[in-house]
């Protein structure tokens, strides 16, 4: 297994630099599984949703689903990422102000860690009004 940085994943997804994009594609088509950590996924989505790329909620959903279909990509915790995607989609389709994918990932990582440590999860505290709509989010 190898791990990649955010900039490698972005070059692969965006295909915006011929030389670097080709190298990124070669890594993902290689013999090794490619680890995408929660940090890399979060930074990638944050960058895509920023002013330069303006990714929509649909773009984010399509991108994360496409990453799941890549045969060599391994997520730090695939179940947590999948749950995050579900929360992101479900919360955003029923509300006006969009939640950010990284906020949903933080919440789901916390839930997963609590379960792993056999302790109760008692909430994700945030000042972000949109993120407060996530199941398990609380106002400080």
C-alpha positions as CSV (number, residue, x, y, z in Angstrom):
1,X,0.0,0.0,0.0
2,X,1.0,3.6,-0.7
3,X,-0.5,6.8,0.5
4,X,-1.0,9.9,-1.6
5,X,-1.2,13.6,-0.7
6,X,-4.1,15.9,-1.5
7,X,-2.3,17.5,-4.4
8,X,-1.9,14.0,-6.1
9,X,-5.5,13.2,-5.6
10,X,-6.5,16.6,-7.0
11,X,-4.3,16.2,-10.1
12,X,-5.9,12.8,-10.7
13,X,-9.4,14.1,-10.3
14,X,-9.0,17.4,-12.2
15,X,-6.6,16.4,-14.9
16,X,-5.4,20.0,-15.0
17,X,-1.7,19.5,-15.3
18,X,-0.7,17.1,-18.0
19,X,2.6,16.0,-16.4
20,X,1.4,15.7,-12.8
21,X,-2.0,14.3,-13.8
22,X,-0.3,11.5,-15.7
23,X,1.9,10.7,-12.8
24,X,-1.1,10.7,-10.4
25,X,-3.1,8.4,-12.8
26,X,-0.1,6.0,-13.1
27,X,0.0,5.7,-9.3
28,X,-3.7,4.9,-9.1
29,X,-3.4,2.4,-12.0
30,X,-0.3,0.8,-10.5
31,X,0.2,-2.5,-8.6
32,X,-0.2,-1.0,-5.1
33,X,-3.4,-0.1,-3.2
34,X,-3.6,3.7,-2.7
35,X,-4.6,5.0,0.8
36,X,-6.7,8.1,0.9
37,X,-6.8,9.3,4.5
38,X,-9.5,11.3,6.0
39,X,-7.3,14.4,6.0
40,X,-6.6,14.0,2.2
41,X,-10.2,13.5,1.5
42,X,-11.3,16.4,3.6
43,X,-8.7,18.7,2.0
44,X,-9.6,17.6,-1.5
45,X,-13.3,18.2,-1.0
46,X,-12.6,21.6,0.7
47,X,-10.4,22.6,-2.3
48,X,-13.0,21.5,-4.9
49,X,-15.7,23.5,-3.1
50,X,-13.5,26.6,-2.9
51,X,-13.7,29.7,-5.1
52,X,-11.4,28.3,-7.8
53,X,-13.4,25.1,-8.6
54,X,-16.8,25.9,-7.1
55,X,-17.9,22.2,-6.8
56,X,-21.6,21.8,-6.0
57,X,-23.1,19.3,-3.6
58,X,-23.8,17.0,-6.5
59,X,-20.2,17.3,-7.7
60,X,-19.0,16.3,-4.2
61,X,-21.4,13.3,-4.1
62,X,-20.4,12.2,-7.6
63,X,-16.7,12.5,-6.8
64,X,-16.8,10.6,-3.5
65,X,-18.9,7.8,-5.2
66,X,-16.4,7.7,-8.1
67,X,-13.5,7.3,-5.6
68,X,-15.3,4.3,-4.1
69,X,-15.4,2.7,-7.6
70,X,-11.7,3.0,-8.1
71,X,-10.2,-0.5,-7.7
72,X,-7.0,0.6,-6.0
73,X,-8.3,3.3,-3.7
74,X,-8.5,2.3,0.0
75,X,-10.0,4.8,2.4
76,X,-8.7,5.2,6.0
77,X,-12.1,3.9,7.1
78,X,-14.5,3.2,4.1
79,X,-17.5,2.7,6.3
80,X,-17.0,6.1,8.0
81,X,-16.6,7.8,4.6
82,X,-19.7,6.1,3.3
83,X,-21.7,7.2,6.4
84,X,-20.3,10.7,5.9
85,X,-21.5,10.7,2.3
86,X,-25.0,9.6,3.4
87,X,-25.2,12.4,6.1
88,X,-23.9,14.9,3.6
89,X,-26.5,14.0,1.0
90,X,-29.4,13.5,3.4
91,X,-28.9,16.7,5.3
92,X,-28.3,18.9,2.3
93,X,-31.2,17.7,0.3
94,X,-33.7,18.7,3.0
95,X,-32.2,22.0,4.1
96,X,-31.3,25.4,2.6
97,X,-27.8,26.1,3.9
98,X,-25.4,23.4,2.8
99,X,-23.3,21.5,5.3
100,X,-19.6,21.0,4.4
101,X,-18.4,17.5,3.7
102,X,-15.4,17.9,6.1
103,X,-17.9,18.7,9.0
104,X,-19.8,15.5,8.3
105,X,-16.5,13.6,8.2
106,X,-15.4,15.0,11.6
107,X,-18.7,13.9,13.1
108,X,-18.6,10.4,11.6
109,X,-14.9,10.0,12.7
110,X,-15.9,10.9,16.2
111,X,-18.8,8.4,16.2
112,X,-16.5,5.7,14.8
113,X,-13.8,6.4,17.4
114,X,-16.3,6.3,20.3
115,X,-17.7,3.0,19.0
116,X,-14.1,1.6,18.6
117,X,-13.4,2.6,22.2
118,X,-16.7,1.3,23.5
119,X,-17.8,4.6,24.9
120,X,-20.9,6.6,24.4
121,X,-20.8,9.4,21.8
122,X,-22.3,12.5,23.3
123,X,-22.2,14.9,20.5
124,X,-20.2,16.9,18.0
125,X,-20.0,20.5,19.3
126,X,-19.8,23.3,16.7
127,X,-20.6,26.9,16.2
128,X,-21.3,26.3,12.5
129,X,-25.1,26.7,12.0
130,X,-25.2,24.5,9.0
131,X,-23.2,21.7,10.7
132,X,-25.5,21.9,13.7
133,X,-28.1,20.2,11.6
134,X,-26.1,17.0,11.3
135,X,-27.4,14.1,13.5
136,X,-25.4,14.2,16.7
137,X,-24.2,17.8,16.3
138,X,-24.7,20.1,19.3
139,X,-24.4,23.8,20.1
140,X,-21.7,24.6,22.6
